[in-house]
Amino acid sequence: RRSEGSRAPRLREAPLEIVTRPWRRLVLGPTGGVDRRFYTFCMLERLQDALHRREIFVTPSERWSDPRTKLLQGAAWTDVRADVCRTLGRSEDPRAELKALAQELGEAYQRAAAGLPDNAAARIETERGRDRLIVTGLDKLDEPPSLTRLRERVAARLPRVDLPEILLEVHAWTGFASQFTHLSESGSRVEDLPTSICAALLCSIFWSGPLRCSGMAHP
């Protein structure tokens, strides 16, 4: 945080607890100094992993927020706890619930282990001295004709708009084009810069290859 906003931040005090063994060779380098580029990508990878493991949360967010914030807390939960547990058929004692779940999980493990020798969809293979569980993928199911007809009917109802209109509408929702700044970090003197940014994005799309939009092919 102390280095935020600096053009050439010093990473001598950068926390190395996030640097895993595969990244350490790249982040530290031969001299032992912290490489800013590799450290940044290492941090982004760890951030993504932590989001998926629900170790950190984003606020505000629908997908990455802490689901516990939507639960009743404190006195509000105490007032309705007995009624909720009775309705769901659960005990108010968490130890009894955990004991029942542990027993259920143990029985499920035993059933899986007992049926493994006769299970054609799962097998144990040894690779580099380590046992790995291999599970056969499910067979692909063909789409029913009703789903194909539904997809066609939904596509026919969608309005046909030009790509520039879509891009500008997305900018109106999110304001993403306003996040671009001048290289010198100062305010740009170009008026209506977001529109120019969207135009530049469209040009890059058109130059990258053929694109079909609103029934017309664009070079």
NUMAR-110357 format. One line per field, with one value per residue: residue in one letter; residue number from 1; x, y, z of N, C-alpha, C, O in turn. Coordinates in nm, 3 decimals. Example, Ala and Ser with C-alpha at 12.3 -4.5 7.8 and 13.67 -1.06 7.14 Angstrom:
drenro <- A:S
kero <- 1:2
neast <- 1.319:1.285
nnorth <- -0.569:-0.225
nup <- 0.780:0.708
caeast <- 1.230:1.367
canorth <- -0.450:-0.106
caup <- 0.780:0.714
ceast <- 1.320:1.290
cnorth <- -0.330:0.003
cup <- 0.780:0.787
oeast <- 1.424:1.341
onorth <- -0.332:0.114
oup <- 0.846:0.804
This chain:
drenro <- R:R:S:E:G:S:R:A:P:R:L:R:E:A:P:L:E:I:V:T:R:P:W:R:R:L:V:L:G:P:T:G:G:V:D:R:R:F:Y:T:F:C:M:L:E:R:L:Q:D:A:L:H:R:R:E:I:F:V:T:P:S:E:R:W:S:D:P:R:T:K:L:L:Q:G:A:A:W:T:D:V:R:A:D:V:C:R:T:L:G:R:S:E:D:P:R:A:E:L:K:A:L:A:Q:E:L:G:E:A:Y:Q:R:A:A:A:G:L:P:D:N:A:A:A:R:I:E:T:E:R:G:R:D:R:L:I:V:T:G:L:D:K:L:D:E:P:P:S:L:T:R:L:R:E:R:V:A:A:R:L:P:R:V:D:L:P:E:I:L:L:E:V:H:A:W:T:G:F:A:S:Q:F:T:H:L:S:E:S:G:S:R:V:E:D:L:P:T:S:I:C:A:A:L:L:C:S:I:F:W:S:G:P:L:R:C:S:G:M:A:H:P
kero <- 1:2:3:4:5:6:7:8:9:10:11:12:13:14:15:16:17:18:19:20:21:22:23:24:25:26:27:28:29:30:31:32:33:34:35:36:37:38:39:40:41:42:43:44:45:46:47:48:49:50:51:52:53:54:55:56:57:58:59:60:61:62:63:64:65:66:67:68:69:70:71:72:73:74:75:76:77:78:79:80:81:82:83:84:85:86:87:88:89:90:91:92:93:94:95:96:97:98:99:100:101:102:103:104:105:106:107:108:109:110:111:112:113:114:115:116:117:118:119:120:121:122:123:124:125:126:127:128:129:130:131:132:133:134:135:136:137:138:139:140:141:142:143:144:145:146:147:148:149:150:151:152:153:154:155:156:157:158:159:160:161:162:163:164:165:166:167:168:169:170:171:172:173:174:175:176:177:178:179:180:181:182:183:184:185:186:187:188:189:190:191:192:193:194:195:196:197:198:199:200:201:202:203:204:205:206:207:208:209:210:211:212:213:214:215:216:217:218:219
neast <- 0.082:0.198:0.355:0.179:0.075:0.324:0.568:0.793:0.800:0.954:1.030:1.146:1.041:0.825:0.570:0.655:0.514:0.309:0.428:0.462:0.632:0.676:0.671:0.878:1.133:1.112:1.018:1.206:1.453:1.797:1.960:1.829:1.665:1.338:1.136:0.936:0.741:0.698:0.625:0.383:0.216:0.222:0.091:-0.163:-0.245:-0.258:-0.456:-0.677:-0.703:-0.764:-1.009:-1.169:-1.155:-1.297:-1.170:-1.121:-1.318:-1.525:-1.653:-1.880:-2.045:-2.210:-2.139:-1.888:-1.905:-1.926:-2.115:-2.215:-2.288:-2.549:-2.697:-2.896:-2.802:-2.675:-2.907:-3.130:-3.113:-3.117:-3.377:-3.537:-3.428:-3.504:-3.753:-3.677:-3.500:-3.674:-3.857:-3.697:-3.625:-3.394:-3.136:-3.082:-2.840:-2.518:-2.317:-2.441:-2.540:-2.302:-2.187:-2.368:-2.337:-2.067:-2.079:-2.243:-2.079:-1.859:-1.978:-2.042:-1.787:-1.695:-1.874:-1.805:-1.537:-1.569:-1.707:-1.532:-1.353:-1.526:-1.621:-1.654:-1.621:-1.436:-1.097:-0.775:-0.466:-0.111:0.123:0.437:0.512:0.297:-0.040:-0.328:-0.662:-0.870:-1.140:-1.388:-1.517:-1.850:-2.084:-2.156:-2.459:-2.704:-2.858:-3.200:-3.465:-3.655:-3.513:-3.346:-3.535:-3.637:-3.408:-3.379:-3.617:-3.585:-3.356:-3.462:-3.625:-3.453:-3.335:-3.191:-2.902:-2.645:-2.293:-2.142:-2.344:-2.397:-2.152:-2.133:-2.357:-2.288:-2.079:-2.228:-2.356:-2.145:-1.928:-1.669:-1.495:-1.422:-1.222:-0.977:-0.674:-0.446:-0.110:0.075:-0.048:-0.197:-0.483:-0.664:-0.678:-0.854:-1.178:-1.476:-1.360:-1.424:-1.591:-1.410:-1.236:-1.402:-1.441:-1.180:-1.149:-1.337:-1.221:-0.989:-1.102:-1.220:-0.995:-0.868:-0.978:-1.241:-1.571:-1.899:-2.183:-2.502:-2.604:-2.435:-2.124:-1.813:-1.498
nnorth <- -0.121:0.121:0.162:0.215:0.396:0.486:0.525:0.369:0.145:0.026:-0.299:-0.426:-0.459:-0.611:-0.844:-1.182:-1.405:-1.485:-1.594:-1.882:-2.204:-2.282:-2.025:-1.891:-1.910:-1.747:-1.503:-1.414:-1.443:-1.466:-1.299:-1.263:-1.045:-0.889:-0.941:-0.720:-0.765:-1.048:-1.085:-0.945:-1.099:-1.339:-1.261:-1.199:-1.452:-1.590:-1.436:-1.494:-1.769:-1.757:-1.629:-1.822:-2.023:-1.910:-1.764:-1.497:-1.201:-0.996:-0.672:-0.430:-0.724:-0.977:-1.239:-1.286:-1.207:-1.227:-1.491:-1.519:-1.274:-1.235:-1.377:-1.409:-1.229:-1.204:-1.071:-1.085:-1.338:-1.499:-1.464:-1.606:-1.851:-2.100:-2.151:-2.171:-2.392:-2.591:-2.596:-2.684:-2.928:-2.962:-2.982:-2.758:-2.768:-2.740:-2.934:-3.183:-3.181:-3.168:-3.411:-3.592:-3.531:-3.600:-3.877:-3.951:-3.875:-4.045:-4.299:-4.271:-4.259:-4.518:-4.676:-4.591:-4.678:-4.954:-5.020:-4.956:-5.148:-5.278:-5.077:-4.952:-4.698:-4.563:-4.561:-4.643:-4.509:-4.529:-4.278:-4.153:-4.253:-4.185:-4.228:-4.184:-4.081:-4.173:-4.073:-4.167:-3.974:-3.843:-3.960:-3.774:-3.603:-3.580:-3.284:-3.227:-3.206:-3.016:-2.832:-2.720:-2.594:-2.410:-2.250:-2.135:-1.987:-1.806:-1.668:-1.548:-1.354:-1.171:-0.838:-0.689:-0.525:-0.280:-0.334:-0.111:0.022:-0.165:-0.170:0.094:0.096:-0.092:0.051:0.257:0.121:0.025:0.203:0.150:0.252:0.495:0.446:0.447:0.619:0.896:0.836:0.966:0.972:1.194:1.414:1.373:1.586:1.541:1.567:1.394:1.138:0.860:0.780:0.785:0.586:0.359:0.359:0.305:0.047:-0.090:-0.062:-0.214:-0.465:-0.503:-0.501:-0.729:-0.948:-1.116:-1.016:-1.070:-0.880:-0.777:-0.906:-0.830:-0.854:-0.750:-0.626
nup <- 0.000:0.070:-0.150:-0.351:-0.633:-0.693:-0.948:-0.975:-0.772:-0.471:-0.393:-0.183:0.066:0.017:0.098:0.125:0.182:0.018:-0.201:-0.369:-0.391:-0.671:-0.787:-0.664:-0.775:-1.000:-0.901:-0.707:-0.840:-0.968:-0.812:-0.577:-0.541:-0.559:-0.832:-0.998:-1.199:-1.210:-0.947:-0.938:-1.109:-0.971:-0.736:-0.842:-0.927:-0.682:-0.563:-0.724:-0.671:-0.398:-0.404:-0.529:-0.338:-0.138:0.058:0.072:0.014:-0.199:-0.198:-0.312:-0.433:-0.617:-0.678:-0.557:-0.294:0.068:0.171:0.425:0.520:0.452:0.627:0.924:1.214:1.549:1.783:1.617:1.501:1.729:1.821:1.641:1.619:1.743:1.619:1.348:1.349:1.438:1.228:1.015:1.109:1.263:1.514:1.788:1.903:1.799:1.816:1.810:1.550:1.399:1.471:1.359:1.087:1.052:1.095:0.879:0.664:0.707:0.664:0.394:0.279:0.338:0.190:-0.070:-0.083:-0.055:-0.286:-0.487:-0.619:-0.799:-0.955:-1.263:-1.358:-1.212:-1.104:-0.963:-1.030:-1.049:-1.056:-1.100:-0.852:-0.693:-0.593:-0.790:-0.830:-1.087:-1.270:-1.489:-1.752:-1.803:-2.049:-2.343:-2.381:-2.629:-2.753:-2.697:-2.944:-2.866:-2.711:-2.903:-3.069:-2.885:-2.837:-3.091:-3.109:-2.900:-2.989:-3.216:-3.106:-2.996:-3.010:-3.302:-3.313:-3.374:-3.333:-3.228:-3.079:-2.879:-2.742:-2.647:-2.485:-2.290:-2.177:-2.068:-1.865:-1.702:-1.712:-1.802:-1.998:-1.900:-1.725:-1.844:-1.856:-1.915:-2.034:-1.877:-1.637:-1.593:-1.636:-1.936:-2.225:-2.424:-2.540:-2.449:-2.416:-2.352:-2.569:-2.781:-2.694:-2.711:-2.987:-3.072:-2.970:-3.125:-3.378:-3.343:-3.318:-3.570:-3.735:-3.656:-3.778:-3.970:-3.886:-3.788:-3.770:-3.689:-3.911:-4.117:-4.278:-4.163:-4.264
caeast <- 0.000:0.286:0.412:0.073:0.086:0.463:0.602:0.897:0.793:1.059:0.966:1.230:0.957:0.705:0.551:0.686:0.435:0.220:0.508:0.471:0.760:0.698:0.692:0.992:1.248:1.092:0.998:1.329:1.559:1.930:2.023:1.749:1.576:1.202:1.102:0.802:0.648:0.661:0.555:0.246:0.140:0.207:-0.013:-0.292:-0.282:-0.299:-0.583:-0.781:-0.721:-0.831:-1.149:-1.238:-1.163:-1.378:-1.088:-1.139:-1.445:-1.529:-1.772:-2.001:-2.039:-2.308:-2.075:-1.769:-1.926:-1.933:-2.255:-2.258:-2.345:-2.693:-2.761:-2.936:-2.694:-2.704:-3.039:-3.229:-3.107:-3.156:-3.522:-3.606:-3.347:-3.581:-3.854:-3.612:-3.450:-3.789:-3.914:-3.604:-3.598:-3.255:-3.113:-3.020:-2.705:-2.433:-2.236:-2.521:-2.547:-2.171:-2.168:-2.449:-2.274:-1.944:-2.117:-2.291:-1.964:-1.781:-2.047:-2.029:-1.650:-1.686:-1.946:-1.726:-1.418:-1.609:-1.752:-1.431:-1.302:-1.625:-1.669:-1.584:-1.604:-1.330:-0.983:-0.657:-0.345:0.010:0.202:0.552:0.510:0.182:-0.168:-0.422:-0.797:-0.912:-1.285:-1.428:-1.613:-1.984:-2.112:-2.224:-2.600:-2.749:-2.961:-3.332:-3.518:-3.729:-3.416:-3.303:-3.644:-3.644:-3.297:-3.408:-3.723:-3.528:-3.268:-3.544:-3.684:-3.352:-3.325:-3.070:-2.843:-2.508:-2.194:-2.112:-2.448:-2.378:-2.035:-2.167:-2.453:-2.212:-2.009:-2.326:-2.383:-2.028:-1.832:-1.535:-1.410:-1.375:-1.109:-0.852:-0.613:-0.331:0.011:0.145:-0.136:-0.267:-0.610:-0.653:-0.745:-0.947:-1.316:-1.553:-1.262:-1.481:-1.637:-1.291:-1.187:-1.490:-1.411:-1.052:-1.173:-1.405:-1.123:-0.901:-1.179:-1.237:-0.867:-0.817:-1.032:-1.381:-1.666:-2.036:-2.261:-2.630:-2.627:-2.344:-1.984:-1.722:-1.362
canorth <- 0.000:0.238:0.180:0.241:0.524:0.514:0.473:0.267:0.105:-0.062:-0.421:-0.493:-0.492:-0.683:-0.970:-1.299:-1.520:-1.527:-1.652:-2.026:-2.260:-2.268:-1.886:-1.831:-1.901:-1.635:-1.378:-1.371:-1.430:-1.515:-1.210:-1.258:-0.930:-0.916:-0.895:-0.661:-0.826:-1.182:-1.072:-0.903:-1.212:-1.434:-1.209:-1.214:-1.594:-1.622:-1.369:-1.573:-1.893:-1.726:-1.601:-1.948:-2.099:-1.832:-1.717:-1.352:-1.164:-0.867:-0.595:-0.510:-0.825:-1.083:-1.370:-1.303:-1.152:-1.323:-1.532:-1.513:-1.142:-1.238:-1.453:-1.336:-1.218:-1.148:-1.086:-1.122:-1.484:-1.561:-1.459:-1.700:-1.973:-2.219:-2.176:-2.216:-2.528:-2.682:-2.609:-2.762:-3.057:-2.963:-2.958:-2.629:-2.795:-2.764:-3.055:-3.296:-3.173:-3.204:-3.554:-3.663:-3.512:-3.678:-4.016:-3.966:-3.868:-4.168:-4.408:-4.251:-4.300:-4.664:-4.731:-4.565:-4.763:-5.093:-5.040:-4.913:-5.255:-5.315:-4.956:-4.937:-4.556:-4.505:-4.650:-4.584:-4.526:-4.480:-4.195:-4.096:-4.298:-4.135:-4.281:-4.083:-4.129:-4.141:-4.089:-4.162:-3.868:-3.883:-3.956:-3.653:-3.619:-3.497:-3.187:-3.265:-3.110:-2.907:-2.730:-2.652:-2.503:-2.301:-2.161:-2.060:-1.890:-1.698:-1.589:-1.468:-1.244:-1.074:-0.725:-0.683:-0.393:-0.271:-0.354:0.014:0.051:-0.256:-0.127:0.217:0.064:-0.154:0.160:0.330:0.041:-0.001:0.312:0.093:0.335:0.609:0.405:0.469:0.749:0.931:0.765:1.040:0.970:1.321:1.418:1.392:1.705:1.501:1.569:1.272:1.031:0.725:0.747:0.755:0.455:0.257:0.355:0.235:-0.096:-0.144:-0.071:-0.328:-0.587:-0.516:-0.530:-0.860:-1.054:-1.096:-1.010:-1.058:-0.798:-0.734:-0.965:-0.777:-0.892:-0.637:-0.674
caup <- 0.000:0.072:-0.283:-0.447:-0.698:-0.728:-1.079:-0.959:-0.631:-0.419:-0.344:-0.084:0.181:-0.029:0.173:0.044:0.226:-0.090:-0.309:-0.356:-0.435:-0.816:-0.823:-0.594:-0.866:-1.091:-0.828:-0.642:-0.938:-0.925:-0.713:-0.456:-0.542:-0.600:-0.966:-0.987:-1.294:-1.166:-0.819:-0.968:-1.162:-0.861:-0.648:-0.908:-0.923:-0.545:-0.539:-0.791:-0.595:-0.272:-0.434:-0.557:-0.213:-0.045:0.169:0.072:-0.047:-0.267:-0.163:-0.329:-0.538:-0.602:-0.688:-0.472:-0.161:0.177:0.185:0.565:0.550:0.425:0.733:1.044:1.310:1.681:1.844:1.516:1.486:1.855:1.836:1.552:1.609:1.778:1.516:1.225:1.369:1.445:1.093:0.932:1.170:1.307:1.656:1.820:1.951:1.682:1.833:1.762:1.405:1.346:1.492:1.259:0.956:1.050:1.077:0.742:0.575:0.723:0.596:0.249:0.243:0.344:0.074:-0.190:-0.081:-0.076:-0.424:-0.585:-0.706:-0.900:-1.020:-1.391:-1.390:-1.128:-1.084:-0.901:-1.109:-0.984:-1.145:-1.030:-0.715:-0.619:-0.639:-0.837:-0.860:-1.223:-1.286:-1.629:-1.780:-1.844:-2.191:-2.388:-2.416:-2.740:-2.718:-2.749:-3.044:-2.801:-2.671:-3.025:-3.110:-2.787:-2.863:-3.213:-3.082:-2.817:-3.074:-3.307:-3.032:-2.955:-3.104:-3.383:-3.295:-3.421:-3.229:-3.155:-2.982:-2.766:-2.666:-2.575:-2.380:-2.182:-2.109:-1.987:-1.746:-1.618:-1.714:-1.814:-2.082:-1.822:-1.642:-1.918:-1.826:-1.997:-1.997:-1.773:-1.521:-1.579:-1.707:-2.080:-2.277:-2.529:-2.495:-2.473:-2.434:-2.357:-2.704:-2.861:-2.650:-2.771:-3.130:-3.089:-2.947:-3.243:-3.487:-3.319:-3.347:-3.715:-3.798:-3.615:-3.862:-4.007:-3.776:-3.835:-3.678:-3.744:-4.041:-4.218:-4.256:-4.159:-4.283
ceast <- 0.086:0.344:0.307:0.085:0.227:0.496:0.707:0.899:0.907:0.992:1.052:1.149:0.831:0.689:0.570:0.607:0.344:0.295:0.523:0.603:0.777:0.728:0.823:1.112:1.235:1.085:1.128:1.445:1.693:1.993:1.946:1.657:1.439:1.176:0.956:0.702:0.602:0.586:0.409:0.162:0.121:0.094:-0.151:-0.339:-0.329:-0.432:-0.697:-0.809:-0.798:-0.978:-1.227:-1.252:-1.246:-1.298:-1.094:-1.266:-1.434:-1.660:-1.772:-1.985:-2.147:-2.241:-1.966:-1.786:-1.935:-2.079:-2.305:-2.318:-2.495:-2.769:-2.800:-2.823:-2.747:-2.844:-3.145:-3.231:-3.153:-3.307:-3.593:-3.535:-3.428:-3.683:-3.792:-3.563:-3.565:-3.851:-3.828:-3.574:-3.455:-3.247:-3.051:-2.877:-2.616:-2.350:-2.311:-2.529:-2.414:-2.144:-2.245:-2.388:-2.146:-1.975:-2.165:-2.176:-1.879:-1.846:-2.038:-1.890:-1.637:-1.758:-1.866:-1.604:-1.455:-1.649:-1.649:-1.380:-1.398:-1.678:-1.589:-1.555:-1.492:-1.220:-0.869:-0.537:-0.228:0.095:0.310:0.550:0.393:0.054:-0.262:-0.556:-0.838:-1.061:-1.320:-1.535:-1.748:-2.000:-2.189:-2.367:-2.636:-2.859:-3.096:-3.382:-3.592:-3.635:-3.366:-3.409:-3.653:-3.532:-3.322:-3.515:-3.673:-3.439:-3.347:-3.606:-3.583:-3.343:-3.191:-3.017:-2.700:-2.412:-2.156:-2.217:-2.433:-2.264:-2.065:-2.267:-2.384:-2.134:-2.105:-2.358:-2.265:-1.931:-1.689:-1.442:-1.357:-1.256:-0.975:-0.801:-0.496:-0.207:0.085:0.064:-0.209:-0.397:-0.591:-0.730:-0.842:-1.087:-1.386:-1.461:-1.324:-1.532:-1.521:-1.233:-1.271:-1.464:-1.281:-1.067:-1.241:-1.309:-1.031:-0.972:-1.189:-1.106:-0.817:-0.872:-1.178:-1.471:-1.806:-2.119:-2.386:-2.650:-2.535:-2.203:-1.897:-1.581:-1.277
cnorth <- 0.126:0.265:0.215:0.384:0.562:0.451:0.363:0.222:0.012:-0.182:-0.495:-0.535:-0.567:-0.814:-1.090:-1.422:-1.571:-1.599:-1.802:-2.078:-2.250:-2.125:-1.830:-1.813:-1.781:-1.502:-1.326:-1.356:-1.474:-1.429:-1.203:-1.139:-0.968:-0.856:-0.847:-0.731:-0.963:-1.177:-1.034:-1.020:-1.319:-1.390:-1.225:-1.359:-1.634:-1.557:-1.447:-1.703:-1.867:-1.693:-1.729:-2.032:-2.027:-1.794:-1.565:-1.320:-1.024:-0.799:-0.463:-0.609:-0.928:-1.219:-1.392:-1.243:-1.264:-1.365:-1.522:-1.377:-1.139:-1.319:-1.363:-1.340:-1.168:-1.176:-1.129:-1.274:-1.554:-1.567:-1.567:-1.835:-2.099:-2.252:-2.228:-2.359:-2.629:-2.703:-2.697:-2.900:-3.071:-2.933:-2.820:-2.646:-2.824:-2.891:-3.178:-3.298:-3.214:-3.352:-3.634:-3.650:-3.593:-3.826:-4.043:-3.964:-3.994:-4.286:-4.395:-4.291:-4.452:-4.729:-4.710:-4.656:-4.909:-5.120:-5.004:-5.027:-5.292:-5.196:-4.934:-4.792:-4.492:-4.608:-4.571:-4.614:-4.465:-4.404:-4.126:-4.129:-4.251:-4.191:-4.167:-4.150:-4.080:-4.172:-4.072:-4.055:-3.923:-3.874:-3.829:-3.684:-3.526:-3.403:-3.231:-3.163:-2.994:-2.796:-2.652:-2.552:-2.385:-2.202:-2.075:-1.954:-1.774:-1.608:-1.499:-1.348:-1.138:-0.960:-0.726:-0.539:-0.397:-0.285:-0.223:0.048:-0.038:-0.208:-0.001:0.192:-0.003:-0.047:0.240:0.254:0.043:0.116:0.267:0.184:0.457:0.575:0.422:0.609:0.773:0.859:0.834:1.048:1.103:1.316:1.445:1.516:1.672:1.500:1.439:1.154:0.893:0.685:0.712:0.620:0.344:0.246:0.282:0.086:-0.160:-0.160:-0.191:-0.460:-0.609:-0.555:-0.670:-0.972:-1.027:-1.099:-0.990:-0.986:-0.751:-0.784:-0.915:-0.817:-0.769:-0.688:-0.650
cup <- 0.000:-0.066:-0.386:-0.502:-0.738:-0.863:-1.072:-0.814:-0.593:-0.351:-0.243:0.037:0.140:0.047:0.082:0.087:0.114:-0.202:-0.284:-0.413:-0.588:-0.860:-0.768:-0.687:-0.958:-1.016:-0.768:-0.738:-0.884:-0.816:-0.582:-0.447:-0.596:-0.737:-0.965:-1.078:-1.247:-1.033:-0.841:-1.017:-1.055:-0.767:-0.711:-0.907:-0.784:-0.511:-0.602:-0.716:-0.465:-0.293:-0.456:-0.429:-0.108:0.079:0.182:-0.006:-0.106:-0.231:-0.241:-0.444:-0.511:-0.596:-0.584:-0.334:-0.058:0.196:0.328:0.601:0.527:0.531:0.849:1.146:1.445:1.731:1.743:1.495:1.614:1.870:1.754:1.544:1.635:1.670:1.388:1.238:1.374:1.307:1.004:0.990:1.216:1.456:1.676:1.870:1.830:1.694:1.786:1.611:1.342:1.361:1.389:1.120:0.944:1.029:0.934:0.643:0.584:0.654:0.445:0.201:0.239:0.226:-0.054:-0.197:-0.108:-0.221:-0.529:-0.673:-0.820:-0.977:-1.148:-1.424:-1.309:-1.108:-1.021:-0.989:-1.035:-1.087:-1.063:-0.881:-0.632:-0.680:-0.676:-0.867:-0.999:-1.235:-1.432:-1.649:-1.825:-1.995:-2.227:-2.429:-2.530:-2.695:-2.776:-2.850:-2.980:-2.758:-2.791:-3.071:-3.014:-2.811:-2.986:-3.188:-2.997:-2.901:-3.168:-3.237:-2.990:-3.055:-3.177:-3.376:-3.347:-3.302:-3.158:-3.049:-2.858:-2.678:-2.585:-2.463:-2.261:-2.104:-2.020:-1.859:-1.649:-1.608:-1.734:-1.895:-2.008:-1.734:-1.713:-1.888:-1.918:-1.945:-1.883:-1.644:-1.499:-1.658:-1.855:-2.123:-2.388:-2.472:-2.535:-2.502:-2.436:-2.495:-2.795:-2.823:-2.713:-2.921:-3.157:-3.067:-3.066:-3.359:-3.468:-3.346:-3.496:-3.783:-3.765:-3.700:-3.894:-3.885:-3.834:-3.730:-3.749:-3.887:-4.149:-4.181:-4.263:-4.180:-4.161
oeast <- 0.051:0.379:0.342:0.102:0.247:0.456:0.708:0.991:0.951:0.908:1.031:1.183:0.739:0.787:0.509:0.629:0.307:0.233:0.589:0.677:0.886:0.800:0.874:1.184:1.336:1.139:1.158:1.528:1.704:2.071:1.993:1.577:1.424:1.192:0.865:0.588:0.482:0.495:0.320:0.049:0.017:0.013:-0.246:-0.457:-0.430:-0.513:-0.802:-0.925:-0.885:-1.062:-1.339:-1.350:-1.263:-1.351:-1.073:-1.314:-1.347:-1.766:-1.673:-1.918:-2.172:-2.282:-1.952:-1.687:-1.950:-2.161:-2.426:-2.391:-2.563:-2.892:-2.744:-2.756:-2.849:-2.894:-3.238:-3.337:-3.220:-3.361:-3.699:-3.577:-3.421:-3.699:-3.846:-3.584:-3.553:-3.891:-3.881:-3.505:-3.398:-3.334:-2.975:-2.802:-2.636:-2.316:-2.252:-2.524:-2.412:-2.083:-2.194:-2.387:-2.118:-1.905:-2.131:-2.174:-1.834:-1.777:-2.026:-1.877:-1.575:-1.708:-1.859:-1.571:-1.381:-1.627:-1.676:-1.363:-1.353:-1.769:-1.470:-1.472:-1.457:-1.247:-0.867:-0.508:-0.241:0.133:0.282:0.582:0.390:0.041:-0.274:-0.561:-0.840:-1.103:-1.284:-1.630:-1.757:-1.937:-2.275:-2.393:-2.601:-2.942:-3.103:-3.345:-3.592:-3.670:-3.346:-3.377:-3.676:-3.555:-3.290:-3.505:-3.712:-3.443:-3.305:-3.636:-3.622:-3.344:-3.089:-3.079:-2.642:-2.446:-2.140:-2.183:-2.453:-2.275:-2.026:-2.263:-2.417:-2.124:-2.069:-2.385:-2.283:-1.860:-1.596:-1.323:-1.257:-1.194:-0.870:-0.877:-0.451:-0.199:0.150:0.101:-0.275:-0.419:-0.511:-0.833:-0.907:-1.113:-1.358:-1.480:-1.280:-1.519:-1.530:-1.186:-1.216:-1.464:-1.271:-1.004:-1.207:-1.313:-0.998:-0.910:-1.170:-1.106:-0.735:-0.819:-1.233:-1.448:-1.827:-2.123:-2.378:-2.705:-2.552:-2.166:-1.905:-1.545:-1.159
onorth <- 0.226:0.379:0.243:0.480:0.659:0.338:0.273:0.258:-0.071:-0.165:-0.614:-0.632:-0.583:-0.888:-1.100:-1.531:-1.689:-1.659:-1.843:-2.002:-2.212:-2.104:-1.730:-1.714:-1.719:-1.401:-1.207:-1.267:-1.514:-1.480:-1.144:-1.131:-1.065:-0.736:-0.925:-0.754:-0.991:-1.257:-1.083:-1.039:-1.384:-1.472:-1.261:-1.387:-1.704:-1.616:-1.465:-1.742:-1.944:-1.725:-1.743:-2.105:-2.079:-1.793:-1.510:-1.403:-0.945:-0.862:-0.391:-0.579:-0.963:-1.306:-1.501:-1.228:-1.381:-1.281:-1.517:-1.365:-1.049:-1.330:-1.255:-1.442:-1.100:-1.288:-1.201:-1.332:-1.658:-1.664:-1.614:-1.923:-2.194:-2.369:-2.320:-2.440:-2.739:-2.814:-2.776:-2.979:-3.180:-2.870:-2.772:-2.549:-2.926:-2.952:-3.268:-3.404:-3.287:-3.414:-3.734:-3.746:-3.648:-3.894:-4.145:-4.043:-4.046:-4.367:-4.495:-4.349:-4.507:-4.826:-4.800:-4.707:-4.979:-5.230:-5.020:-5.006:-5.334:-5.211:-4.901:-4.764:-4.377:-4.728:-4.448:-4.730:-4.363:-4.458:-4.050:-4.046:-4.274:-4.199:-4.067:-4.260:-3.960:-4.285:-3.971:-4.046:-4.033:-3.792:-3.784:-3.780:-3.408:-3.437:-3.269:-3.046:-2.884:-2.678:-2.531:-2.439:-2.272:-2.081:-1.956:-1.844:-1.659:-1.486:-1.388:-1.248:-1.027:-0.986:-0.761:-0.446:-0.504:-0.253:-0.225:0.097:0.008:-0.205:0.009:0.257:0.025:-0.053:0.284:0.316:0.060:0.129:0.334:0.193:0.516:0.664:0.414:0.707:0.683:0.825:0.768:1.121:1.121:1.224:1.530:1.549:1.761:1.439:1.382:1.080:0.811:0.569:0.621:0.546:0.246:0.135:0.205:0.006:-0.272:-0.259:-0.260:-0.555:-0.721:-0.633:-0.726:-1.082:-0.926:-1.176:-0.903:-1.027:-0.691:-0.715:-0.953:-0.815:-0.692:-0.787:-0.685
oup <- -0.062:-0.097:-0.501:-0.426:-0.810:-0.890:-1.156:-0.739:-0.673:-0.263:-0.220:0.105:0.221:0.060:-0.024:0.034:0.114:-0.289:-0.188:-0.477:-0.632:-0.957:-0.820:-0.678:-0.991:-1.062:-0.778:-0.722:-0.769:-0.736:-0.485:-0.354:-0.670:-0.757:-0.935:-1.037:-1.243:-1.010:-0.772:-0.971:-1.050:-0.725:-0.642:-0.890:-0.770:-0.439:-0.539:-0.699:-0.426:-0.209:-0.407:-0.414:0.003:0.190:0.290:-0.083:-0.070:-0.235:-0.236:-0.542:-0.395:-0.518:-0.530:-0.263:-0.092:0.234:0.351:0.699:0.578:0.524:0.868:1.162:1.452:1.723:1.778:1.474:1.608:1.924:1.794:1.469:1.558:1.634:1.325:1.147:1.321:1.273:0.926:0.926:1.210:1.514:1.591:1.879:1.764:1.592:1.727:1.550:1.243:1.273:1.337:1.043:0.838:0.954:0.875:0.548:0.482:0.592:0.375:0.093:0.149:0.169:-0.138:-0.304:-0.177:-0.272:-0.648:-0.793:-0.926:-1.058:-1.143:-1.511:-1.335:-1.096:-1.026:-1.019:-0.967:-1.190:-0.970:-0.796:-0.511:-0.802:-0.604:-0.921:-1.025:-1.212:-1.493:-1.572:-1.878:-2.060:-2.152:-2.502:-2.528:-2.611:-2.893:-2.842:-3.035:-2.765:-2.783:-3.108:-3.057:-2.805:-2.987:-3.241:-3.017:-2.887:-3.198:-3.303:-2.952:-3.176:-3.118:-3.427:-3.362:-3.188:-3.036:-2.942:-2.745:-2.556:-2.469:-2.359:-2.145:-1.982:-1.912:-1.756:-1.528:-1.509:-1.691:-1.864:-2.049:-1.674:-1.650:-1.894:-1.990:-1.827:-1.802:-1.551:-1.397:-1.737:-1.894:-2.065:-2.442:-2.368:-2.640:-2.598:-2.516:-2.534:-2.877:-2.910:-2.763:-2.976:-3.254:-3.137:-3.105:-3.431:-3.564:-3.392:-3.544:-3.879:-3.838:-3.696:-3.850:-3.792:-3.918:-3.614:-3.857:-3.972:-4.265:-4.063:-4.359:-4.117:-4.160
